[in-house]
Amino acid sequence: MTEKAAAKPAGAGAFSTFERMVAWRYLRSRRKETVISVIASISFIGIMLGVATLIIVMAVMNGFRAELLSRILGINGHLVVTPVDLPLDDYEALATRINGVPGVRYAIPLIEGQVLATGLAGPGNGALVRGIRGEDLAKVSLVSGNIREGSLTGFDTSEGVAIGRRMADNLGLVLGETITLVAPEGDATPFGTSPRVKAYPVTAIFEVGMSEYDSSIVFMPLSEAQLYFNMEGQAQSIEVFVDNPDGVDALKLKVEEAAGRPIYLTDWRQRNQTFFSALQVERNVMFMILTLIVLVAALNIISGLVMLVKDKGHDIAILRTMGATRGAIMRIFLMTGAAIGVTGTIAGVVLGIVVCLNVESIRQFFSWISGTVLFNPELYFLSRLPAQMDLGETASVVAMALVLSFLATIFPAWRAARLDPVEALRYE
């Protein structure tokens, strides 16, 4: 046994130096092998672009969802408490009890109503008035931390409102000017209900970065909203912000017990179910479609290797007659094809990471080149293009590309190993 081991040539094992040398030689371009080299290059570029595109698209969709979620949950409560049977005239005591529930960050009494907002310019826009106490508005950091003009100091006694930057621009308003709000349900008269019209000074202008909020929400002091919507001494609902939005189910029972009265609870997932379900479906479909790019590139590896096996039939026959086993021939072509897949995947990951880190700059550059607004915030809600890479998702893309690349090499390598050296040399 020892003598046989000693007699075995050095480097003759599986994936030995000899096999790697031959595989590398077949990868190099020669003048008469230009077509094969071009196919290998196309396969490399295809895998690189496929992996990069998958990483970029998944990162942008993850970022889009995360940005929307942070803004939606940054302004709207994670749980909404609405009264059953009786009006919510004990909202202060109820909010205090809910604030004492472990896991609850804060509870905010609110009044909401749809109005028509008009200013100095434009025909007017539909708006959502949110009546809120100044101390509670200060807790909503997405708004209080993004005040561009004015201040929320003395908000309860200012008799003014805070509006978004886009609403101010659309209505031609600046700080200190008045915005006129028209509510369809106003005072009852002998001739029916007349709309309620009232003007308020703009005391603050905010910009949260989500066009739907910046263009449509008006924050009004709660006491003023009670008068405006004929709800003196009442609140419409209580919005509850929690430490862990994904764990709201565990808090529902505790909030109901703390309320001490009949209430109806809805969470953020129920209120936005259609929107986020559509995002998830779109994300999954995009992943399936873009995977086809990598699959096509893998098929190019098959065609390139098949042509390489056909072109190298004479070399394979000589290697076999010199003692190379079928396993050695198969491993040589496996390494040749796998090298294309591995290098293409690595290059795709690098390209994808570079684009994801600079996606907003790239968007601005192409907007400047084309002279158009790419990723219009009026259509896509956000004012910037987000990208958030997920380590597990990126790893799954890499694994998928590598598996497809290795599978693509099996058939051509098997054909090379099955080649009969006698037949290959018969007509030489």
C-alpha positions as a Markdown table, in Angstrom:
| # | Residue | x | y | z |
|---|---|---|---|---|
| 1 | Met | 0.0 | 0.0 | 0.0 |
| 2 | Thr | 2.8 | 2.4 | 0.9 |
| 3 | Glu | 4.7 | 1.5 | -2.4 |
| 4 | Lys | 1.6 | 2.3 | -4.4 |
| 5 | Ala | 1.2 | 5.6 | -2.7 |
| 6 | Ala | 4.8 | 6.4 | -3.3 |
| 7 | Ala | 4.5 | 5.5 | -6.9 |
| 8 | Lys | 1.5 | 7.8 | -7.4 |
| 9 | Pro | 2.6 | 10.9 | -9.4 |
| 10 | Ala | 2.6 | 14.2 | -7.5 |
| 11 | Gly | -0.4 | 16.4 | -8.2 |
| 12 | Ala | -2.5 | 13.6 | -9.8 |
| 13 | Gly | -5.3 | 13.8 | -7.2 |
| 14 | Ala | -8.8 | 15.3 | -7.7 |
| 15 | Phe | -8.6 | 19.0 | -8.6 |
| 16 | Ser | -4.9 | 18.7 | -8.8 |
| 17 | Thr | -2.5 | 21.4 | -10.1 |
| 18 | Phe | -2.5 | 19.6 | -13.5 |
| 19 | Glu | -6.3 | 19.7 | -13.8 |
| 20 | Arg | -6.4 | 23.4 | -12.7 |
| 21 | Met | -3.7 | 24.2 | -15.3 |
| 22 | Val | -5.6 | 22.6 | -18.1 |
| 23 | Ala | -8.9 | 24.3 | -17.1 |
| 24 | Trp | -7.2 | 27.7 | -17.0 |
| 25 | Arg | -5.6 | 27.0 | -20.4 |
| 26 | Tyr | -9.0 | 26.3 | -21.9 |
| 27 | Leu | -10.3 | 29.6 | -20.4 |
| 28 | Arg | -7.7 | 31.7 | -22.2 |
| 29 | Ser | -8.5 | 33.2 | -25.5 |
| 30 | Arg | -6.7 | 31.9 | -28.6 |
| 31 | Arg | -7.1 | 33.2 | -32.2 |
| 32 | Lys | -8.9 | 30.1 | -33.5 |
| 33 | Glu | -11.1 | 29.9 | -30.4 |
| 34 | Thr | -12.5 | 33.5 | -30.7 |
| 35 | Val | -16.2 | 32.3 | -30.9 |
| 36 | Ile | -15.8 | 30.2 | -27.7 |
| 37 | Ser | -14.1 | 33.1 | -25.9 |
| 38 | Val | -16.9 | 35.5 | -26.9 |
| 39 | Ile | -19.6 | 33.1 | -25.6 |
| 40 | Ala | -17.7 | 32.7 | -22.3 |
| 41 | Ser | -17.4 | 36.5 | -22.1 |
| 42 | Ile | -21.2 | 36.9 | -22.8 |
| 43 | Ser | -21.9 | 34.3 | -20.1 |
| 44 | Phe | -19.7 | 36.2 | -17.6 |
| 45 | Ile | -21.4 | 39.5 | -18.4 |
| 46 | Gly | -24.8 | 37.9 | -18.2 |
| 47 | Ile | -24.3 | 36.4 | -14.8 |
| 48 | Met | -22.7 | 39.6 | -13.5 |
| 49 | Leu | -25.5 | 41.8 | -14.7 |
| 50 | Gly | -28.2 | 39.3 | -13.6 |
| 51 | Val | -26.7 | 39.1 | -10.0 |
| 52 | Ala | -26.2 | 42.9 | -9.8 |
| 53 | Thr | -29.7 | 43.6 | -11.1 |
| 54 | Leu | -31.3 | 41.2 | -8.6 |
| 55 | Ile | -29.3 | 42.7 | -5.7 |
| 56 | Ile | -30.1 | 46.3 | -6.8 |
| 57 | Val | -33.9 | 45.7 | -7.4 |
| 58 | Met | -34.3 | 43.8 | -4.1 |
| 59 | Ala | -32.4 | 46.4 | -2.2 |
| 60 | Val | -34.5 | 49.3 | -3.7 |
| 61 | Met | -37.7 | 47.5 | -3.0 |
| 62 | Asn | -36.6 | 46.7 | 0.6 |
| 63 | Gly | -35.6 | 50.4 | 1.0 |
| 64 | Phe | -38.9 | 51.5 | -0.5 |
| 65 | Arg | -40.9 | 49.4 | 1.9 |
| 66 | Ala | -38.8 | 50.3 | 4.9 |
| 67 | Glu | -39.0 | 54.1 | 4.1 |
| 68 | Leu | -42.7 | 53.9 | 3.6 |
| 69 | Leu | -43.2 | 51.9 | 6.8 |
| 70 | Ser | -41.1 | 54.3 | 8.8 |
| 71 | Arg | -43.0 | 57.3 | 7.6 |
| 72 | Ile | -46.4 | 55.7 | 7.8 |
| 73 | Leu | -45.8 | 54.5 | 11.3 |
| 74 | Gly | -44.0 | 57.7 | 12.2 |
| 75 | Ile | -47.1 | 59.7 | 11.8 |
| 76 | Asn | -49.9 | 57.2 | 12.2 |
| 77 | Gly | -50.4 | 55.2 | 15.4 |
| 78 | His | -49.6 | 51.5 | 15.5 |
| 79 | Leu | -52.9 | 50.9 | 17.3 |
| 80 | Val | -56.0 | 53.0 | 16.9 |
| 81 | Val | -58.6 | 53.1 | 19.7 |
| 82 | Thr | -62.1 | 54.1 | 18.7 |
| 83 | Pro | -65.1 | 54.3 | 21.0 |
| 84 | Val | -68.1 | 51.9 | 20.9 |
| 85 | Asp | -71.6 | 53.2 | 21.8 |
| 86 | Leu | -70.4 | 56.2 | 23.9 |
| 87 | Pro | -68.5 | 59.2 | 22.7 |
| 88 | Leu | -64.9 | 59.6 | 23.7 |
| 89 | Asp | -65.3 | 62.4 | 26.2 |
| 90 | Asp | -62.9 | 60.8 | 28.7 |
| 91 | Tyr | -60.0 | 60.8 | 26.3 |
| 92 | Glu | -57.5 | 62.4 | 28.7 |
| 93 | Ala | -58.0 | 59.7 | 31.4 |
| 94 | Leu | -58.2 | 56.9 | 28.8 |
| 95 | Ala | -54.9 | 58.1 | 27.2 |
| 96 | Thr | -53.2 | 58.2 | 30.6 |
| 97 | Arg | -54.3 | 54.6 | 31.4 |
| 98 | Ile | -53.1 | 53.3 | 28.0 |
| 99 | Asn | -49.8 | 55.1 | 28.5 |
| 100 | Gly | -49.2 | 53.0 | 31.6 |
| 101 | Val | -49.3 | 49.7 | 29.6 |
| 102 | Pro | -45.8 | 48.2 | 29.3 |
| 103 | Gly | -44.6 | 48.4 | 25.7 |
| 104 | Val | -46.7 | 51.5 | 24.9 |
| 105 | Arg | -44.6 | 54.5 | 24.0 |
| 106 | Tyr | -47.3 | 57.1 | 24.1 |
| 107 | Ala | -51.1 | 57.5 | 23.4 |
| 108 | Ile | -52.4 | 60.5 | 21.5 |
| 109 | Pro | -56.0 | 61.7 | 21.4 |
| 110 | Leu | -57.0 | 62.9 | 17.9 |
| 111 | Ile | -59.7 | 64.4 | 15.8 |
| 112 | Glu | -59.5 | 63.9 | 12.0 |
| 113 | Gly | -61.6 | 65.4 | 9.3 |
| 114 | Gln | -61.5 | 66.0 | 5.5 |
| 115 | Val | -61.5 | 69.6 | 4.3 |
| 116 | Leu | -60.8 | 71.7 | 1.2 |
| 117 | Ala | -57.7 | 73.8 | 1.7 |
| 118 | Thr | -57.2 | 77.0 | -0.3 |
| 119 | Gly | -54.4 | 79.6 | -0.2 |
| 120 | Leu | -53.2 | 82.5 | -2.3 |
| 121 | Ala | -52.6 | 80.5 | -5.4 |
| 122 | Gly | -54.1 | 77.4 | -7.1 |
| 123 | Pro | -57.6 | 76.0 | -7.1 |
| 124 | Gly | -57.3 | 74.4 | -3.6 |
| 125 | Asn | -56.5 | 70.9 | -2.5 |
| 126 | Gly | -58.2 | 68.2 | -0.4 |
| 127 | Ala | -56.5 | 67.9 | 3.0 |
| 128 | Leu | -56.7 | 65.9 | 6.2 |
| 129 | Val | -56.9 | 67.9 | 9.3 |
| 130 | Arg | -55.5 | 66.2 | 12.4 |
| 131 | Gly | -56.4 | 67.9 | 15.7 |
| 132 | Ile | -53.7 | 67.1 | 18.2 |
| 133 | Arg | -52.3 | 68.6 | 21.4 |
| 134 | Gly | -49.0 | 70.5 | 21.1 |
| 135 | Glu | -47.3 | 68.2 | 23.7 |
| 136 | Asp | -48.4 | 65.2 | 21.7 |
| 137 | Leu | -47.2 | 66.6 | 18.4 |
| 138 | Ala | -43.8 | 67.2 | 19.9 |
| 139 | Lys | -43.6 | 63.4 | 20.6 |
| 140 | Val | -44.2 | 62.7 | 16.9 |
| 141 | Ser | -40.5 | 63.1 | 16.0 |
| 142 | Leu | -41.0 | 62.6 | 12.3 |
| 143 | Val | -42.9 | 65.9 | 12.2 |
| 144 | Ser | -41.4 | 67.8 | 15.2 |
| 145 | Gly | -37.9 | 66.9 | 14.0 |
| 146 | Asn | -38.5 | 68.1 | 10.5 |
| 147 | Ile | -39.8 | 71.6 | 10.9 |
| 148 | Arg | -38.4 | 73.7 | 8.1 |
| 149 | Glu | -40.0 | 77.1 | 9.0 |
| 150 | Gly | -41.6 | 78.4 | 12.1 |
| 151 | Ser | -41.9 | 76.5 | 15.4 |
| 152 | Leu | -44.3 | 74.3 | 17.4 |
| 153 | Thr | -43.7 | 76.3 | 20.6 |
| 154 | Gly | -47.0 | 77.5 | 22.0 |
| 155 | Phe | -48.9 | 75.4 | 19.4 |
| 156 | Asp | -52.0 | 74.9 | 21.6 |
| 157 | Thr | -52.5 | 78.7 | 22.1 |
| 158 | Ser | -51.4 | 79.9 | 18.7 |
| 159 | Glu | -54.7 | 79.3 | 17.0 |
| 160 | Gly | -52.6 | 78.4 | 13.9 |
| 161 | Val | -51.8 | 75.3 | 12.0 |
| 162 | Ala | -48.8 | 73.4 | 10.8 |
| 163 | Ile | -48.7 | 72.3 | 7.1 |
| 164 | Gly | -46.4 | 70.4 | 4.8 |
| 165 | Arg | -43.9 | 71.9 | 2.5 |
| 166 | Arg | -45.6 | 70.6 | -0.7 |
| 167 | Met | -49.0 | 72.0 | 0.5 |
| 168 | Ala | -47.4 | 75.4 | 1.1 |
| 169 | Asp | -45.8 | 75.4 | -2.3 |
| 170 | Asn | -49.0 | 74.2 | -4.1 |
| 171 | Leu | -51.1 | 76.9 | -2.3 |
| 172 | Gly | -48.5 | 79.6 | -2.6 |
| 173 | Leu | -48.3 | 80.1 | 1.2 |
| 174 | Val | -45.4 | 81.2 | 3.3 |
| 175 | Leu | -45.0 | 81.3 | 7.1 |
| 176 | Gly | -47.5 | 83.7 | 8.7 |
| 177 | Glu | -50.0 | 83.8 | 5.9 |
| 178 | Thr | -53.4 | 82.3 | 6.3 |
| 179 | Ile | -54.8 | 79.1 | 4.9 |
| 180 | Thr | -58.6 | 78.7 | 4.5 |
| 181 | Leu | -60.2 | 75.4 | 5.4 |
| 182 | Val | -63.7 | 74.5 | 4.2 |
| 183 | Ala | -65.4 | 71.6 | 5.9 |
| 184 | Pro | -68.6 | 70.2 | 4.2 |
| 185 | Glu | -70.4 | 69.6 | 7.5 |
| 186 | Gly | -70.7 | 73.0 | 9.3 |
| 187 | Asp | -73.5 | 74.8 | 11.0 |
| 188 | Ala | -77.1 | 73.8 | 10.7 |
| 189 | Thr | -79.4 | 76.6 | 9.3 |
| 190 | Pro | -83.1 | 76.7 | 8.3 |
| 191 | Phe | -81.9 | 76.1 | 4.8 |
| 192 | Gly | -79.8 | 73.1 | 5.7 |
| 193 | Thr | -76.3 | 72.5 | 6.7 |
| 194 | Ser | -73.8 | 75.1 | 5.5 |
| 195 | Pro | -70.1 | 74.4 | 5.0 |
| 196 | Arg | -67.8 | 75.7 | 7.7 |
| 197 | Val | -65.2 | 78.1 | 6.4 |
| 198 | Lys | -62.4 | 79.4 | 8.6 |
| 199 | Ala | -58.9 | 80.9 | 8.0 |
| 200 | Tyr | -55.9 | 79.9 | 10.1 |
| 201 | Pro | -52.4 | 81.4 | 10.2 |
| 202 | Val | -49.6 | 79.1 | 9.2 |
| 203 | Thr | -47.3 | 78.8 | 12.2 |
| 204 | Ala | -45.1 | 76.0 | 11.1 |
| 205 | Ile | -44.1 | 74.2 | 7.9 |
| 206 | Phe | -42.7 | 70.6 | 8.0 |
| 207 | Glu | -41.2 | 68.3 | 5.5 |
| 208 | Val | -41.2 | 64.5 | 6.3 |
| 209 | Gly | -40.0 | 63.4 | 2.8 |
| 210 | Met | -43.2 | 61.6 | 1.9 |
| 211 | Ser | -45.2 | 63.5 | -0.7 |
| 212 | Glu | -48.6 | 62.2 | 0.4 |
| 213 | Tyr | -48.1 | 63.7 | 3.9 |
| 214 | Asp | -46.2 | 66.8 | 2.9 |
| 215 | Ser | -49.0 | 67.8 | 0.5 |
| 216 | Ser | -52.2 | 66.8 | 2.4 |
| 217 | Ile | -51.9 | 66.9 | 6.2 |
| 218 | Val | -52.8 | 69.9 | 8.3 |
| 219 | Phe | -52.0 | 69.7 | 12.1 |
| 220 | Met | -54.4 | 71.8 | 14.2 |
| 221 | Pro | -54.5 | 72.3 | 18.0 |
| 222 | Leu | -57.0 | 69.8 | 19.5 |
| 223 | Ser | -59.0 | 72.4 | 21.2 |
| 224 | Glu | -59.4 | 74.3 | 17.9 |
| 225 | Ala | -60.3 | 71.1 | 16.0 |
| 226 | Gln | -63.0 | 70.4 | 18.6 |
| 227 | Leu | -64.6 | 73.7 | 17.8 |
| 228 | Tyr | -64.1 | 73.4 | 14.1 |
| 229 | Phe | -65.7 | 69.9 | 13.8 |
| 230 | Asn | -68.4 | 70.4 | 16.4 |
| 231 | Met | -66.9 | 67.9 | 18.9 |
| 232 | Glu | -66.5 | 70.1 | 22.0 |
| 233 | Gly | -65.0 | 68.1 | 24.9 |
| 234 | Gln | -64.5 | 65.0 | 22.8 |
| 235 | Ala | -61.9 | 63.2 | 20.8 |
| 236 | Gln | -62.5 | 61.0 | 17.7 |
| 237 | Ser | -59.9 | 58.3 | 18.5 |
| 238 | Ile | -56.7 | 57.6 | 20.4 |
| 239 | Glu | -53.6 | 56.6 | 18.4 |
| 240 | Val | -51.2 | 54.3 | 20.3 |
| 241 | Phe | -47.5 | 54.2 | 19.4 |
| 242 | Val | -45.7 | 51.1 | 20.7 |
| 243 | Asp | -42.1 | 50.1 | 21.1 |
| 244 | Asn | -42.3 | 47.1 | 18.7 |
| 245 | Pro | -44.8 | 47.6 | 15.9 |
| 246 | Asp | -44.5 | 43.9 | 14.9 |
| 247 | Gly | -45.7 | 42.9 | 18.3 |
| 248 | Val | -49.0 | 44.8 | 18.5 |
| 249 | Asp | -51.0 | 41.6 | 18.8 |
| 250 | Ala | -49.5 | 40.9 | 22.2 |
| 251 | Leu | -50.6 | 44.4 | 23.4 |
| 252 | Lys | -54.2 | 44.4 | 22.2 |
| 253 | Leu | -55.6 | 42.6 | 25.2 |
| 254 | Lys | -53.6 | 44.7 | 27.6 |
| 255 | Val | -54.8 | 47.9 | 26.0 |
| 256 | Glu | -58.4 | 46.7 | 26.1 |
| 257 | Glu | -58.1 | 45.9 | 29.8 |
| 258 | Ala | -56.5 | 49.3 | 30.5 |
| 259 | Ala | -59.3 | 51.1 | 28.6 |
| 260 | Gly | -61.9 | 49.9 | 31.1 |
| 261 | Arg | -64.7 | 50.6 | 28.6 |
| 262 | Pro | -65.9 | 49.2 | 25.2 |
| 263 | Ile | -63.5 | 50.1 | 22.5 |
| 264 | Tyr | -62.6 | 48.9 | 19.0 |
| 265 | Leu | -58.9 | 48.3 | 18.1 |
| 266 | Thr | -57.3 | 48.3 | 14.7 |
| 267 | Asp | -53.6 | 47.9 | 14.0 |
| 268 | Trp | -51.3 | 49.3 | 11.3 |
| 269 | Arg | -51.3 | 46.0 | 9.4 |
| 270 | Gln | -55.0 | 46.0 | 9.0 |
| 271 | Arg | -55.1 | 49.6 | 7.9 |
| 272 | Asn | -52.3 | 49.2 | 5.3 |
| 273 | Gln | -52.8 | 45.5 | 4.4 |
| 274 | Thr | -53.7 | 46.1 | 0.7 |
| 275 | Phe | -50.7 | 48.4 | 0.2 |
| 276 | Phe | -48.0 | 46.3 | 1.8 |
| 277 | Ser | -49.5 | 43.1 | 0.3 |
| 278 | Ala | -49.2 | 44.6 | -3.2 |
| 279 | Leu | -45.6 | 45.6 | -2.5 |
| 280 | Gln | -44.8 | 42.0 | -1.4 |
| 281 | Val | -46.4 | 40.4 | -4.4 |
| 282 | Glu | -44.5 | 42.9 | -6.7 |
| 283 | Arg | -41.2 | 42.1 | -5.0 |
| 284 | Asn | -41.7 | 38.3 | -5.4 |
| 285 | Val | -42.7 | 38.6 | -9.0 |
| 286 | Met | -39.7 | 40.8 | -9.8 |
| 287 | Phe | -37.3 | 38.3 | -8.1 |
| 288 | Met | -38.8 | 35.5 | -10.3 |
| 289 | Ile | -38.5 | 37.5 | -13.5 |
| 290 | Leu | -35.0 | 38.8 | -12.9 |
| 291 | Thr | -33.8 | 35.3 | -12.0 |
| 292 | Leu | -34.4 | 34.5 | -15.7 |
| 293 | Ile | -31.5 | 36.7 | -16.5 |
| 294 | Val | -29.1 | 34.5 | -14.5 |
| 295 | Leu | -30.8 | 31.4 | -16.0 |
| 296 | Val | -30.1 | 32.7 | -19.6 |
| 297 | Ala | -26.5 | 33.4 | -18.7 |
| 298 | Ala | -26.2 | 29.9 | -17.3 |
| 299 | Leu | -27.5 | 28.4 | -20.5 |
| 300 | Asn | -24.8 | 30.4 | -22.3 |
| 301 | Ile | -22.3 | 28.6 | -20.2 |
| 302 | Ile | -23.7 | 25.3 | -21.4 |
| 303 | Ser | -23.5 | 26.3 | -25.1 |
| 304 | Gly | -20.0 | 27.7 | -24.6 |
| 305 | Leu | -18.8 | 24.5 | -22.9 |
| 306 | Val | -20.4 | 22.2 | -25.4 |
| 307 | Met | -18.6 | 24.1 | -28.2 |
| 308 | Leu | -15.4 | 23.9 | -26.2 |
| 309 | Val | -15.8 | 20.1 | -25.8 |
| 310 | Lys | -16.4 | 19.7 | -29.5 |
| 311 | Asp | -13.4 | 21.9 | -30.3 |
| 312 | Lys | -11.1 | 20.1 | -27.8 |
| 313 | Gly | -12.1 | 16.6 | -28.7 |
| 314 | His | -8.6 | 15.8 | -30.0 |
| 315 | Asp | -7.0 | 17.2 | -26.8 |
| 316 | Ile | -9.3 | 15.2 | -24.6 |
| 317 | Ala | -8.5 | 12.0 | -26.6 |
| 318 | Ile | -4.7 | 12.6 | -26.1 |
| 319 | Leu | -5.2 | 13.3 | -22.4 |
| 320 | Arg | -7.1 | 10.0 | -22.1 |
| 321 | Thr | -4.4 | 8.1 | -23.9 |
| 322 | Met | -1.8 | 9.6 | -21.6 |
| 323 | Gly | -3.7 | 8.2 | -18.5 |
| 324 | Ala | -6.1 | 11.0 | -17.6 |
| 325 | Thr | -9.3 | 9.4 | -16.1 |
| 326 | Arg | -12.8 | 10.3 | -17.0 |
| 327 | Gly | -13.2 | 11.9 | -13.6 |
| 328 | Ala | -10.2 | 14.1 | -14.4 |
| 329 | Ile | -11.6 | 15.2 | -17.7 |
| 330 | Met | -15.0 | 15.9 | -16.1 |
| 331 | Arg | -13.4 | 18.0 | -13.3 |
| 332 | Ile | -11.4 | 20.0 | -15.8 |
| 333 | Phe | -14.5 | 21.1 | -17.6 |
| 334 | Leu | -16.4 | 21.6 | -14.4 |
| 335 | Met | -13.7 | 24.0 | -13.2 |
| 336 | Thr | -13.7 | 25.8 | -16.6 |
| 337 | Gly | -17.5 | 26.5 | -16.4 |
| 338 | Ala | -17.6 | 27.1 | -12.7 |
| 339 | Ala | -14.8 | 29.7 | -13.0 |
| 340 | Ile | -17.1 | 31.7 | -15.3 |
| 341 | Gly | -20.0 | 31.4 | -12.9 |
| 342 | Val | -18.0 | 32.2 | -9.8 |
| 343 | Thr | -16.2 | 35.2 | -11.2 |
| 344 | Gly | -19.4 | 36.5 | -12.8 |
| 345 | Thr | -21.2 | 36.2 | -9.5 |
| 346 | Ile | -18.5 | 38.0 | -7.5 |
| 347 | Ala | -18.3 | 40.8 | -10.0 |
| 348 | Gly | -22.1 | 41.1 | -9.9 |
| 349 | Val | -22.1 | 41.4 | -6.1 |
| 350 | Val | -19.4 | 44.1 | -6.2 |
| 351 | Leu | -21.3 | 46.0 | -8.9 |
| 352 | Gly | -24.6 | 45.6 | -7.0 |
| 353 | Ile | -23.1 | 46.9 | -3.8 |
| 354 | Val | -21.5 | 49.9 | -5.5 |
| 355 | Val | -24.8 | 50.9 | -7.2 |
| 356 | Cys | -26.8 | 50.4 | -4.0 |
| 357 | Leu | -24.5 | 52.7 | -2.1 |
| 358 | Asn | -24.7 | 55.4 | -4.7 |
| 359 | Val | -28.3 | 54.8 | -6.1 |
| 360 | Glu | -29.6 | 58.3 | -5.3 |
| 361 | Ser | -26.6 | 60.0 | -6.9 |
| 362 | Ile | -27.0 | 57.8 | -10.0 |
| 363 | Arg | -30.7 | 58.7 | -10.1 |
| 364 | Gln | -29.9 | 62.4 | -10.0 |
| 365 | Phe | -27.2 | 62.0 | -12.7 |
| 366 | Phe | -29.6 | 60.3 | -15.1 |
| 367 | Ser | -32.3 | 62.8 | -14.3 |
| 368 | Trp | -29.8 | 65.5 | -15.3 |
| 369 | Ile | -28.8 | 63.7 | -18.5 |
| 370 | Ser | -32.4 | 63.0 | -19.6 |
| 371 | Gly | -33.8 | 66.3 | -18.4 |
| 372 | Thr | -36.7 | 64.5 | -16.7 |
| 373 | Val | -37.6 | 63.7 | -13.1 |
| 374 | Leu | -36.9 | 60.0 | -12.5 |
| 375 | Phe | -38.7 | 58.5 | -9.6 |
| 376 | Asn | -41.2 | 61.3 | -9.3 |
| 377 | Pro | -42.2 | 61.8 | -5.7 |
| 378 | Glu | -45.7 | 62.6 | -6.7 |
| 379 | Leu | -46.1 | 59.1 | -8.0 |
| 380 | Tyr | -43.8 | 57.1 | -5.7 |
| 381 | Phe | -44.5 | 58.9 | -2.4 |
| 382 | Leu | -40.9 | 59.3 | -1.4 |
| 383 | Ser | -38.6 | 62.3 | -2.3 |
| 384 | Arg | -35.5 | 60.1 | -2.7 |
| 385 | Leu | -34.7 | 56.7 | -4.1 |
| 386 | Pro | -33.9 | 54.4 | -1.1 |
| 387 | Ala | -31.8 | 51.2 | -1.1 |
| 388 | Gln | -31.5 | 48.8 | 1.8 |
| 389 | Met | -29.5 | 45.6 | 1.3 |
| 390 | Asp | -30.4 | 42.5 | 3.2 |
| 391 | Leu | -27.6 | 40.2 | 4.0 |
| 392 | Gly | -29.7 | 37.0 | 3.9 |
| 393 | Glu | -31.3 | 38.1 | 0.7 |
| 394 | Thr | -28.0 | 38.9 | -1.0 |
| 395 | Ala | -26.6 | 35.5 | 0.2 |
| 396 | Ser | -29.6 | 33.7 | -1.4 |
| 397 | Val | -29.0 | 35.6 | -4.7 |
| 398 | Val | -25.4 | 34.5 | -4.7 |
| 399 | Ala | -26.2 | 30.9 | -3.8 |
| 400 | Met | -28.9 | 30.8 | -6.6 |
| 401 | Ala | -26.4 | 32.1 | -9.1 |
| 402 | Leu | -23.7 | 29.7 | -8.1 |
| 403 | Val | -26.0 | 26.7 | -8.1 |
| 404 | Leu | -27.3 | 27.6 | -11.6 |
| 405 | Ser | -23.7 | 28.0 | -12.8 |
| 406 | Phe | -22.5 | 24.7 | -11.4 |
| 407 | Leu | -25.6 | 22.9 | -12.7 |
| 408 | Ala | -24.9 | 24.4 | -16.2 |
| 409 | Thr | -21.5 | 22.8 | -16.2 |
| 410 | Ile | -22.5 | 19.2 | -15.4 |
| 411 | Phe | -23.9 | 18.2 | -18.8 |
| 412 | Pro | -21.0 | 19.5 | -21.0 |
| 413 | Ala | -18.4 | 18.1 | -18.5 |
| 414 | Trp | -20.2 | 14.7 | -18.6 |
| 415 | Arg | -20.1 | 14.7 | -22.4 |
| 416 | Ala | -16.4 | 15.5 | -22.3 |
| 417 | Ala | -15.8 | 12.6 | -19.9 |
| 418 | Arg | -17.8 | 10.2 | -22.0 |
| 419 | Leu | -15.8 | 11.1 | -25.2 |
| 420 | Asp | -14.3 | 7.9 | -26.7 |
| 421 | Pro | -10.6 | 8.7 | -27.5 |
| 422 | Val | -10.6 | 6.1 | -30.4 |
| 423 | Glu | -13.4 | 7.9 | -32.1 |
| 424 | Ala | -11.9 | 11.3 | -31.5 |
| 425 | Leu | -8.6 | 10.3 | -33.0 |
| 426 | Arg | -9.9 | 8.1 | -35.9 |
| 427 | Tyr | -10.1 | 11.0 | -38.4 |
| 428 | Glu | -7.1 | 12.9 | -37.2 |
